[in-house]
């Protein structure tokens, strides 16, 4: 039993080596420290502080074209003034009429006609008489003097007609000079804006309303469109308080924002007044009806 329990020299050496190796491994594990992770310094960023800031953006406004479609509805203009341009053409005819006047007079006053009437037989005279009035022609046959007077009388109505024509030409001249009674109505028609001028006036009103229009924010507020009507004095100031005509695009989501939307529209009109508009065309912008929506604020 003593022999079996005793270890051989080789086994003893192996056990000692194994124990020494385990002790060395434990010592290395205890004393070993992990390598520190290298710290990478952050990159430097250069920051510049701007002191001068522009108040107005210089970028193009892509919504300029859509905003033009929201021109205010101006008061309708009566159609009769469209007939004003025709009066200028009448002046040229009077210049031509004086040249044509001497020609009929020369044809009516030839002397041979007086000589022909007494010489031919009475049968020929009635053939010549049907052209003028028959009754005066018979009374003029017996005596040559009355025939001359008849002709003079026939000639007198011609100057009367020419006088009326001349009077008409003078009226036309006075009308063109602005001294006739119709000049007032004609001047008013001339002061009414054309379609192009009316469009430019509408664009001017939009430009003056846009800086003061601040619509409220909320759900589906962009669907609201408030129509406001207001009257202006010739100097561009408000003639009375603006009134809300209607507000469209209402639903359950934006119904609570409708009063605020209308209030802001009226506020924009009050702040924009007085408007800078041509007083000459006051009849075209005396009453203005404008639409206020989100596109006007863009």
Residue pairs with C-beta under 8 A, 6 or more apart in sequence:
7 15
61 298
63 295
63 298
66 295
66 298
67 206
67 210
67 295
67 296
67 298
68 203
68 206
70 206
70 291
70 293
70 295
70 296
71 199
71 202
71 203
71 205
71 206
72 202
72 205
72 206
72 288
72 289
72 290
72 291
73 289
73 290
73 291
74 198
74 201
74 202
74 284
74 285
74 287
74 288
74 289
75 284
75 286
75 287
75 288
75 289
77 192
77 283
77 284
81 188
81 189
81 192
84 186
84 189
84 190
87 175
87 186
88 176
90 172
91 172
91 173
91 176
94 165
94 168
94 169
94 172
94 173
97 165
97 169
101 162
101 165
104 158
105 155
105 158
108 154
108 155
108 158
109 151
109 155
114 144
114 147
114 148
114 151
116 128
117 125
117 128
117 141
117 147
118 144
122 141
125 137
125 141
128 137
129 137
129 138
132 154
136 150
136 153
137 150
139 146
139 150
140 146
140 147
140 149
140 150
141 147
171 180
174 180
175 182
175 183
175 186
178 187
188 283
191 280
191 281
191 283
192 281
192 283
192 284
193 201
193 281
193 283
193 284
197 281
197 284
198 284
201 277
201 278
201 281
201 284
201 285
204 275
204 276
204 277
205 275
205 277
205 285
205 288
205 290
206 290
206 296
208 272
208 275
208 276
209 268
209 269
209 272
209 290
209 292
209 296
210 296
210 297
211 272
212 267
212 268
212 269
212 271
212 272
213 264
213 265
213 268
213 292
213 296
213 297
214 264
214 268
214 297
215 221
215 224
215 261
215 264
215 292
215 293
215 294
215 296
215 297
216 257
216 260
216 261
216 264
218 253
218 254
218 256
218 257
219 253
219 254
220 249
220 251
220 253
220 254
221 254
221 257
221 261
221 294
222 293
222 294
223 249
223 250
223 251
223 254
224 247
224 248
224 249
224 250
224 254
224 257
224 258
224 261
224 293
225 247
225 248
225 249
225 291
225 292
225 293
226 244
226 246
226 247
226 261
226 262
226 265
226 291
226 292
226 293
227 244
227 245
227 246
227 247
227 248
227 289
227 290
227 291
227 292
228 242
228 243
228 244
228 245
228 262
228 265
228 266
228 269
228 289
228 290
228 292
229 242
229 243
229 245
229 287
229 288
229 289
229 290
230 238
230 239
230 240
230 241
230 242
230 243
230 269
230 287
230 288
230 290
231 238
231 239
231 240
231 286
231 287
231 288
232 238
232 239
232 273
232 275
232 277
232 285
232 286
232 287
232 288
233 239
234 279
234 282
235 274
235 279
236 273
236 274
236 275
236 276
236 277
237 273
237 274
238 269
238 270
238 273
238 274
241 266
242 265
242 266
242 269
242 270
244 262
244 265
244 266
245 289
247 258
247 261
247 262
250 258
261 292
264 292
265 292
268 292
269 290
275 285
277 285
